[in-house]
Amino acid sequence: MSWWTTPASDTQVTNSQRIWLYVLASIIMFLLVVPILIVIPMSFSGSQYLEFPPTSWSLRWYQEYLETPRWVSATITSLEVATLTMLVATPLGTMAAYGLFVSGHPIGRLVFFVLMTPMIVPVILIAIGTFYVFGKIGFVNTITGIVLAHSVLAIPLVMIIITAALRTYDLNQERVARSLGATQTRAFFAITLPQIKFSVVTAALLAFLTSFDEVIISIFISGGGNSTLTKQMFSALRDYIDPTIAAISTLMVVISTTLMLGVQALGRNEKD
Protein backbone atom coordinates (compact mmCIF):
# COMPACT_ATOMS: atom_id res chain seq x y z
CA MET A 1 0.00 0.00 0.00
CA SER A 2 1.51 3.33 -1.08
CA TRP A 3 1.51 6.54 0.94
CA TRP A 4 -1.11 8.02 -1.39
CA THR A 5 -3.65 5.31 -0.60
CA THR A 6 -2.85 5.08 3.12
CA PRO A 7 -5.67 6.38 5.37
CA ALA A 8 -4.69 9.76 6.83
CA SER A 9 -7.02 9.40 9.81
CA ASP A 10 -9.59 7.13 11.42
CA THR A 11 -12.15 8.39 8.89
CA GLN A 12 -10.33 6.41 6.19
CA VAL A 13 -9.71 9.55 4.16
CA THR A 14 -6.56 8.85 2.17
CA ASN A 15 -3.55 11.12 1.87
CA SER A 16 -4.27 11.68 -1.82
CA GLN A 17 -7.74 13.01 -0.95
CA ARG A 18 -6.20 15.41 1.55
CA ILE A 19 -3.42 16.67 -0.69
CA TRP A 20 -5.18 20.06 -0.95
CA LEU A 21 -4.95 20.42 2.82
CA TYR A 22 -1.23 19.60 2.80
CA VAL A 23 -0.60 22.17 0.05
CA LEU A 24 -2.60 24.86 1.88
CA ALA A 25 -0.82 24.14 5.18
CA SER A 26 2.56 24.29 3.42
CA ILE A 27 1.75 27.68 1.88
CA ILE A 28 0.63 29.09 5.24
CA MET A 29 3.72 27.75 7.00
CA PHE A 30 5.92 29.21 4.25
CA LEU A 31 4.36 32.66 4.66
CA LEU A 32 4.81 32.49 8.43
CA VAL A 33 8.39 31.21 8.43
CA VAL A 34 9.91 33.26 5.59
CA PRO A 35 9.89 36.59 7.51
CA ILE A 36 11.79 34.87 10.34
CA LEU A 37 14.30 33.42 7.89
CA ILE A 38 14.89 36.93 6.54
CA VAL A 39 15.28 38.60 9.94
CA ILE A 40 17.86 36.12 11.25
CA PRO A 41 20.50 36.75 8.50
CA MET A 42 19.95 40.51 8.81
CA SER A 43 20.88 40.33 12.49
CA PHE A 44 24.38 39.20 11.49
CA SER A 45 24.88 42.04 9.02
CA GLY A 46 27.95 44.21 9.33
CA SER A 47 26.15 47.12 7.71
CA GLN A 48 24.87 50.17 9.58
CA TYR A 49 21.41 49.58 8.14
CA LEU A 50 19.03 46.67 7.68
CA GLU A 51 19.75 44.89 4.42
CA PHE A 52 19.02 41.52 2.92
CA PRO A 53 21.04 39.66 1.96
CA PRO A 54 23.86 41.12 4.11
CA THR A 55 26.92 42.30 2.19
CA SER A 56 29.15 41.60 5.21
CA TRP A 57 28.82 39.52 8.37
CA SER A 58 29.36 40.59 11.96
CA LEU A 59 28.22 40.07 15.57
CA ARG A 60 28.39 43.80 16.26
CA TRP A 61 24.62 44.19 16.72
CA TYR A 62 24.45 41.44 19.31
CA GLN A 63 27.29 43.17 21.12
CA GLU A 64 25.44 46.47 20.77
CA TYR A 65 22.35 44.92 22.36
CA LEU A 66 24.27 43.39 25.28
CA GLU A 67 26.30 46.54 25.97
CA THR A 68 23.52 49.13 25.75
CA PRO A 69 22.00 49.86 29.19
CA ARG A 70 18.51 50.69 27.89
CA TRP A 71 18.26 47.36 26.05
CA VAL A 72 19.56 45.39 29.03
CA SER A 73 17.20 47.20 31.41
CA ALA A 74 14.22 46.60 29.11
CA THR A 75 15.12 42.92 28.80
CA ILE A 76 15.31 42.49 32.57
CA THR A 77 11.95 44.24 32.94
CA SER A 78 10.33 41.99 30.33
CA LEU A 79 11.69 38.84 31.96
CA GLU A 80 10.52 40.02 35.38
CA VAL A 81 7.06 40.94 34.11
CA ALA A 82 6.68 37.71 32.12
CA THR A 83 7.70 35.59 35.13
CA LEU A 84 5.30 37.40 37.46
CA THR A 85 2.52 37.19 34.88
CA MET A 86 3.09 33.46 34.63
CA LEU A 87 2.95 33.11 38.43
CA VAL A 88 -0.29 35.12 38.57
CA ALA A 89 -2.14 33.87 35.49
CA THR A 90 -1.37 30.14 35.81
CA PRO A 91 -2.92 29.50 39.25
CA LEU A 92 -5.81 31.90 38.65
CA GLY A 93 -6.60 30.44 35.23
CA THR A 94 -6.28 26.88 36.56
CA MET A 95 -8.58 27.57 39.49
CA ALA A 96 -11.14 29.26 37.25
CA ALA A 97 -11.09 26.43 34.70
CA TYR A 98 -11.33 23.77 37.39
CA GLY A 99 -14.10 25.53 39.30
CA LEU A 100 -16.25 26.14 36.23
CA PHE A 101 -15.68 22.63 34.91
CA VAL A 102 -16.50 20.86 38.17
CA SER A 103 -19.49 23.02 39.10
CA GLY A 104 -21.51 22.06 36.04
CA HIS A 105 -23.81 25.03 36.75
CA PRO A 106 -25.52 26.54 33.67
CA ILE A 107 -24.27 30.01 34.58
CA GLY A 108 -20.74 28.63 34.35
CA ARG A 109 -20.86 28.94 30.56
CA LEU A 110 -21.69 32.62 30.87
CA VAL A 111 -18.85 33.15 33.32
CA PHE A 112 -16.47 31.24 31.02
CA PHE A 113 -17.51 33.45 28.09
CA VAL A 114 -16.95 36.60 30.15
CA LEU A 115 -13.47 35.43 31.12
CA MET A 116 -12.74 34.75 27.44
CA THR A 117 -13.59 38.30 26.33
CA PRO A 118 -9.94 39.48 26.40
CA MET A 119 -9.36 37.09 23.49
CA ILE A 120 -12.38 38.47 21.62
CA VAL A 121 -12.10 42.21 22.23
CA PRO A 122 -9.39 43.96 20.16
CA VAL A 123 -6.26 44.40 22.25
CA ILE A 124 -6.13 48.12 21.45
CA LEU A 125 -9.45 48.61 23.24
CA ILE A 126 -8.18 46.71 26.26
CA ALA A 127 -5.04 48.84 26.22
CA ILE A 128 -7.01 52.10 26.12
CA GLY A 129 -9.34 51.01 28.92
CA THR A 130 -6.45 49.74 31.01
CA PHE A 131 -4.52 52.97 30.53
CA TYR A 132 -7.53 55.04 31.63
CA VAL A 133 -8.23 52.94 34.75
CA PHE A 134 -4.59 52.47 35.76
CA GLY A 135 -3.97 56.18 35.25
CA LYS A 136 -6.62 56.88 37.89
CA ILE A 137 -5.09 54.52 40.47
CA GLY A 138 -1.42 55.18 39.71
CA PHE A 139 -0.52 51.86 38.07
CA VAL A 140 0.78 53.30 34.80
CA ASN A 141 4.54 52.78 34.30
CA THR A 142 4.67 50.27 37.17
CA ILE A 143 5.58 46.59 37.23
CA THR A 144 2.35 45.83 39.08
CA GLY A 145 0.25 47.49 36.41
CA ILE A 146 2.00 45.71 33.54
CA VAL A 147 1.69 42.32 35.26
CA LEU A 148 -2.03 42.80 35.95
CA ALA A 149 -2.70 43.91 32.38
CA HIS A 150 -0.73 41.05 30.88
CA SER A 151 -2.44 38.58 33.21
CA VAL A 152 -5.78 39.63 31.75
CA LEU A 153 -4.53 38.43 28.36
CA ALA A 154 -2.85 35.29 29.69
CA ILE A 155 -5.63 33.90 31.92
CA PRO A 156 -7.97 32.99 29.02
CA LEU A 157 -5.19 30.97 27.37
CA VAL A 158 -4.53 29.13 30.64
CA MET A 159 -8.25 28.41 31.05
CA ILE A 160 -8.57 26.98 27.54
CA ILE A 161 -5.62 24.62 28.02
CA ILE A 162 -6.68 23.45 31.49
CA THR A 163 -10.30 22.98 30.44
CA ALA A 164 -9.19 20.84 27.50
CA ALA A 165 -7.07 18.74 29.88
CA LEU A 166 -9.95 18.30 32.33
CA ARG A 167 -12.24 17.09 29.53
CA THR A 168 -9.93 14.11 29.02
CA TYR A 169 -9.61 13.44 32.75
CA ASP A 170 -11.92 11.11 34.69
CA LEU A 171 -13.24 13.13 37.63
CA ASN A 172 -14.47 9.90 39.23
CA GLN A 173 -10.93 9.39 40.51
CA GLU A 174 -11.20 12.61 42.50
CA ARG A 175 -14.67 11.71 43.72
CA VAL A 176 -13.34 8.41 45.04
CA ALA A 177 -10.64 10.24 46.99
CA ARG A 178 -13.23 12.57 48.46
CA SER A 179 -15.47 9.63 49.39
CA LEU A 180 -12.54 8.24 51.38
CA GLY A 181 -12.30 11.40 53.44
CA ALA A 182 -10.06 13.72 51.43
CA THR A 183 -11.13 17.34 51.11
CA GLN A 184 -11.75 18.69 47.63
CA THR A 185 -8.56 20.77 47.84
CA ARG A 186 -6.45 17.80 48.90
CA ALA A 187 -8.06 15.55 46.28
CA PHE A 188 -7.26 18.11 43.59
CA PHE A 189 -3.59 18.44 44.55
CA ALA A 190 -3.09 14.71 45.19
CA ILE A 191 -5.13 13.18 42.35
CA THR A 192 -6.09 15.69 39.65
CA LEU A 193 -3.10 18.03 39.46
CA PRO A 194 -0.47 15.29 38.93
CA GLN A 195 -2.46 14.00 35.95
CA ILE A 196 -2.85 17.39 34.26
CA LYS A 197 0.58 18.75 35.22
CA PHE A 198 1.85 18.75 31.64
CA SER A 199 -1.09 20.95 30.62
CA VAL A 200 -0.36 23.24 33.57
CA VAL A 201 3.29 23.55 32.50
CA THR A 202 2.22 24.26 28.92
CA ALA A 203 -0.26 26.89 30.13
CA ALA A 204 2.44 28.51 32.28
CA LEU A 205 4.80 28.67 29.31
CA LEU A 206 2.16 30.30 27.10
CA ALA A 207 1.38 32.80 29.85
CA PHE A 208 5.09 33.66 30.00
CA LEU A 209 5.37 34.06 26.23
CA THR A 210 2.13 36.04 26.02
CA SER A 211 3.58 38.61 28.39
CA PHE A 212 7.11 38.54 26.97
CA ASP A 213 5.91 39.15 23.39
CA GLU A 214 3.07 41.60 24.15
CA VAL A 215 3.54 45.08 22.71
CA ILE A 216 0.25 47.02 22.41
CA ILE A 217 -0.65 47.18 26.11
CA SER A 218 3.01 47.72 26.97
CA ILE A 219 3.10 50.79 24.74
CA PHE A 220 0.27 52.33 26.78
CA ILE A 221 1.17 51.45 30.36
CA SER A 222 4.94 50.80 30.45
CA GLY A 223 7.54 53.50 30.30
CA GLY A 224 10.51 55.15 31.93
CA GLY A 225 12.58 52.72 33.95
CA ASN A 226 9.88 50.07 33.54
CA SER A 227 9.78 49.96 29.75
CA THR A 228 9.46 46.44 28.40
CA LEU A 229 11.66 45.10 25.63
CA THR A 230 8.84 45.19 23.07
CA LYS A 231 8.00 48.80 24.02
CA GLN A 232 11.67 49.74 23.61
CA MET A 233 11.81 47.98 20.23
CA PHE A 234 8.71 49.82 19.01
CA SER A 235 10.19 53.15 20.09
CA ALA A 236 13.46 52.33 18.35
CA LEU A 237 11.65 51.45 15.12
CA ARG A 238 9.85 54.77 15.25
CA ASP A 239 12.97 56.86 15.85
CA TYR A 240 15.64 54.95 13.92
CA ILE A 241 16.21 51.54 12.36
CA ASP A 242 19.37 49.49 12.70
CA PRO A 243 20.15 45.74 12.79
CA THR A 244 19.99 45.76 16.62
CA ILE A 245 16.24 45.21 16.24
CA ALA A 246 16.91 42.17 14.07
CA ALA A 247 19.37 40.79 16.64
CA ILE A 248 16.85 41.18 19.47
CA SER A 249 14.10 39.63 17.35
CA THR A 250 16.34 36.67 16.58
CA LEU A 251 17.07 36.12 20.27
CA MET A 252 13.34 36.30 21.07
CA VAL A 253 12.59 33.72 18.40
CA VAL A 254 15.31 31.44 19.74
CA ILE A 255 14.04 31.76 23.31
CA SER A 256 10.40 31.13 22.36
CA THR A 257 11.27 28.17 20.12
CA THR A 258 13.57 26.62 22.73
CA LEU A 259 10.92 26.87 25.44
CA MET A 260 8.24 25.34 23.22
CA LEU A 261 10.50 22.49 22.13
CA GLY A 262 11.48 21.90 25.75
CA VAL A 263 7.87 21.57 26.81
CA GLN A 264 7.14 19.23 23.92
CA ALA A 265 10.12 17.06 24.90
CA LEU A 266 8.89 17.05 28.48
CA GLY A 267 5.45 15.95 27.36
CA ARG A 268 6.93 13.20 25.21
CA ASN A 269 8.93 11.90 28.17
CA GLU A 270 5.82 11.95 30.35
CA LYS A 271 3.94 9.82 27.81
CA ASP A 272 6.82 7.35 27.57
C-alpha positions as CSV (number, residue, x, y, z in Angstrom):
1,M,0.0,0.0,0.0
2,S,1.5,3.3,-1.1
3,W,1.5,6.5,0.9
4,W,-1.1,8.0,-1.4
5,T,-3.7,5.3,-0.6
6,T,-2.9,5.1,3.1
7,P,-5.7,6.4,5.4
8,A,-4.7,9.8,6.8
9,S,-7.0,9.4,9.8
10,D,-9.6,7.1,11.4
11,T,-12.1,8.4,8.9
12,Q,-10.3,6.4,6.2
13,V,-9.7,9.5,4.2
14,T,-6.6,8.8,2.2
15,N,-3.6,11.1,1.9
16,S,-4.3,11.7,-1.8
17,Q,-7.7,13.0,-1.0
18,R,-6.2,15.4,1.6
19,I,-3.4,16.7,-0.7
20,W,-5.2,20.1,-1.0
21,L,-4.9,20.4,2.8
22,Y,-1.2,19.6,2.8
23,V,-0.6,22.2,0.1
24,L,-2.6,24.9,1.9
25,A,-0.8,24.1,5.2
26,S,2.6,24.3,3.4
27,I,1.7,27.7,1.9
28,I,0.6,29.1,5.2
29,M,3.7,27.8,7.0
30,F,5.9,29.2,4.3
31,L,4.4,32.7,4.7
32,L,4.8,32.5,8.4
33,V,8.4,31.2,8.4
34,V,9.9,33.3,5.6
35,P,9.9,36.6,7.5
36,I,11.8,34.9,10.3
37,L,14.3,33.4,7.9
38,I,14.9,36.9,6.5
39,V,15.3,38.6,9.9
40,I,17.9,36.1,11.2
41,P,20.5,36.7,8.5
42,M,20.0,40.5,8.8
43,S,20.9,40.3,12.5
44,F,24.4,39.2,11.5
45,S,24.9,42.0,9.0
46,G,28.0,44.2,9.3
47,S,26.1,47.1,7.7
48,Q,24.9,50.2,9.6
49,Y,21.4,49.6,8.1
50,L,19.0,46.7,7.7
51,E,19.8,44.9,4.4
52,F,19.0,41.5,2.9
53,P,21.0,39.7,2.0
54,P,23.9,41.1,4.1
55,T,26.9,42.3,2.2
56,S,29.2,41.6,5.2
57,W,28.8,39.5,8.4
58,S,29.4,40.6,12.0
59,L,28.2,40.1,15.6
60,R,28.4,43.8,16.3
61,W,24.6,44.2,16.7
62,Y,24.4,41.4,19.3
63,Q,27.3,43.2,21.1
64,E,25.4,46.5,20.8
65,Y,22.4,44.9,22.4
66,L,24.3,43.4,25.3
67,E,26.3,46.5,26.0
68,T,23.5,49.1,25.7
69,P,22.0,49.9,29.2
70,R,18.5,50.7,27.9
71,W,18.3,47.4,26.1
72,V,19.6,45.4,29.0
73,S,17.2,47.2,31.4
74,A,14.2,46.6,29.1
75,T,15.1,42.9,28.8
76,I,15.3,42.5,32.6
77,T,12.0,44.2,32.9
78,S,10.3,42.0,30.3
79,L,11.7,38.8,32.0
80,E,10.5,40.0,35.4
81,V,7.1,40.9,34.1
82,A,6.7,37.7,32.1
83,T,7.7,35.6,35.1
84,L,5.3,37.4,37.5
85,T,2.5,37.2,34.9
86,M,3.1,33.5,34.6
87,L,3.0,33.1,38.4
88,V,-0.3,35.1,38.6
89,A,-2.1,33.9,35.5
90,T,-1.4,30.1,35.8
91,P,-2.9,29.5,39.2
92,L,-5.8,31.9,38.7
93,G,-6.6,30.4,35.2
94,T,-6.3,26.9,36.6
95,M,-8.6,27.6,39.5
96,A,-11.1,29.3,37.2
97,A,-11.1,26.4,34.7
98,Y,-11.3,23.8,37.4
99,G,-14.1,25.5,39.3
100,L,-16.2,26.1,36.2
101,F,-15.7,22.6,34.9
102,V,-16.5,20.9,38.2
103,S,-19.5,23.0,39.1
104,G,-21.5,22.1,36.0
105,H,-23.8,25.0,36.8
106,P,-25.5,26.5,33.7
107,I,-24.3,30.0,34.6
108,G,-20.7,28.6,34.4
109,R,-20.9,28.9,30.6
110,L,-21.7,32.6,30.9
111,V,-18.8,33.2,33.3
112,F,-16.5,31.2,31.0
113,F,-17.5,33.5,28.1
114,V,-17.0,36.6,30.2
115,L,-13.5,35.4,31.1
116,M,-12.7,34.7,27.4
117,T,-13.6,38.3,26.3
118,P,-9.9,39.5,26.4
119,M,-9.4,37.1,23.5
120,I,-12.4,38.5,21.6
121,V,-12.1,42.2,22.2
122,P,-9.4,44.0,20.2
123,V,-6.3,44.4,22.3
124,I,-6.1,48.1,21.4
125,L,-9.5,48.6,23.2
126,I,-8.2,46.7,26.3
127,A,-5.0,48.8,26.2
128,I,-7.0,52.1,26.1
129,G,-9.3,51.0,28.9
130,T,-6.4,49.7,31.0
131,F,-4.5,53.0,30.5
132,Y,-7.5,55.0,31.6
133,V,-8.2,52.9,34.7
134,F,-4.6,52.5,35.8
135,G,-4.0,56.2,35.2
136,K,-6.6,56.9,37.9
137,I,-5.1,54.5,40.5
138,G,-1.4,55.2,39.7
139,F,-0.5,51.9,38.1
140,V,0.8,53.3,34.8
141,N,4.5,52.8,34.3
142,T,4.7,50.3,37.2
143,I,5.6,46.6,37.2
144,T,2.4,45.8,39.1
145,G,0.3,47.5,36.4
146,I,2.0,45.7,33.5
147,V,1.7,42.3,35.3
148,L,-2.0,42.8,36.0
149,A,-2.7,43.9,32.4
150,H,-0.7,41.0,30.9
151,S,-2.4,38.6,33.2
152,V,-5.8,39.6,31.7
153,L,-4.5,38.4,28.4
154,A,-2.8,35.3,29.7
155,I,-5.6,33.9,31.9
156,P,-8.0,33.0,29.0
157,L,-5.2,31.0,27.4
158,V,-4.5,29.1,30.6
159,M,-8.2,28.4,31.0
160,I,-8.6,27.0,27.5
161,I,-5.6,24.6,28.0
162,I,-6.7,23.4,31.5
163,T,-10.3,23.0,30.4
164,A,-9.2,20.8,27.5
165,A,-7.1,18.7,29.9
166,L,-9.9,18.3,32.3
167,R,-12.2,17.1,29.5
168,T,-9.9,14.1,29.0
169,Y,-9.6,13.4,32.7
170,D,-11.9,11.1,34.7
171,L,-13.2,13.1,37.6
172,N,-14.5,9.9,39.2
173,Q,-10.9,9.4,40.5
174,E,-11.2,12.6,42.5
175,R,-14.7,11.7,43.7
176,V,-13.3,8.4,45.0
177,A,-10.6,10.2,47.0
178,R,-13.2,12.6,48.5
179,S,-15.5,9.6,49.4
180,L,-12.5,8.2,51.4
181,G,-12.3,11.4,53.4
182,A,-10.1,13.7,51.4
183,T,-11.1,17.3,51.1
184,Q,-11.7,18.7,47.6
185,T,-8.6,20.8,47.8
186,R,-6.5,17.8,48.9
187,A,-8.1,15.6,46.3
188,F,-7.3,18.1,43.6
189,F,-3.6,18.4,44.5
190,A,-3.1,14.7,45.2
191,I,-5.1,13.2,42.3
192,T,-6.1,15.7,39.7
193,L,-3.1,18.0,39.5
194,P,-0.5,15.3,38.9
195,Q,-2.5,14.0,36.0
196,I,-2.9,17.4,34.3
197,K,0.6,18.8,35.2
198,F,1.8,18.7,31.6
199,S,-1.1,21.0,30.6
200,V,-0.4,23.2,33.6
201,V,3.3,23.5,32.5
202,T,2.2,24.3,28.9
203,A,-0.3,26.9,30.1
204,A,2.4,28.5,32.3
205,L,4.8,28.7,29.3
206,L,2.2,30.3,27.1
207,A,1.4,32.8,29.8
208,F,5.1,33.7,30.0
209,L,5.4,34.1,26.2
210,T,2.1,36.0,26.0
211,S,3.6,38.6,28.4
212,F,7.1,38.5,27.0
213,D,5.9,39.1,23.4
214,E,3.1,41.6,24.2
215,V,3.5,45.1,22.7
216,I,0.2,47.0,22.4
217,I,-0.7,47.2,26.1
218,S,3.0,47.7,27.0
219,I,3.1,50.8,24.7
220,F,0.3,52.3,26.8
221,I,1.2,51.4,30.4
222,S,4.9,50.8,30.4
223,G,7.5,53.5,30.3
224,G,10.5,55.1,31.9
225,G,12.6,52.7,33.9
226,N,9.9,50.1,33.5
227,S,9.8,50.0,29.7
228,T,9.5,46.4,28.4
229,L,11.7,45.1,25.6
230,T,8.8,45.2,23.1
231,K,8.0,48.8,24.0
232,Q,11.7,49.7,23.6
233,M,11.8,48.0,20.2
234,F,8.7,49.8,19.0
235,S,10.2,53.1,20.1
236,A,13.5,52.3,18.3
237,L,11.6,51.5,15.1
238,R,9.8,54.8,15.3
239,D,13.0,56.9,15.8
240,Y,15.6,55.0,13.9
241,I,16.2,51.5,12.4
242,D,19.4,49.5,12.7
243,P,20.1,45.7,12.8
244,T,20.0,45.8,16.6
245,I,16.2,45.2,16.2
246,A,16.9,42.2,14.1
247,A,19.4,40.8,16.6
248,I,16.9,41.2,19.5
249,S,14.1,39.6,17.3
250,T,16.3,36.7,16.6
251,L,17.1,36.1,20.3
252,M,13.3,36.3,21.1
253,V,12.6,33.7,18.4
254,V,15.3,31.4,19.7
255,I,14.0,31.8,23.3
256,S,10.4,31.1,22.4
257,T,11.3,28.2,20.1
258,T,13.6,26.6,22.7
259,L,10.9,26.9,25.4
260,M,8.2,25.3,23.2
261,L,10.5,22.5,22.1
262,G,11.5,21.9,25.8
263,V,7.9,21.6,26.8
264,Q,7.1,19.2,23.9
265,A,10.1,17.1,24.9
266,L,8.9,17.0,28.5
267,G,5.4,15.9,27.4
268,R,6.9,13.2,25.2
269,N,8.9,11.9,28.2
270,E,5.8,11.9,30.3
271,K,3.9,9.8,27.8
272,D,6.8,7.4,27.6
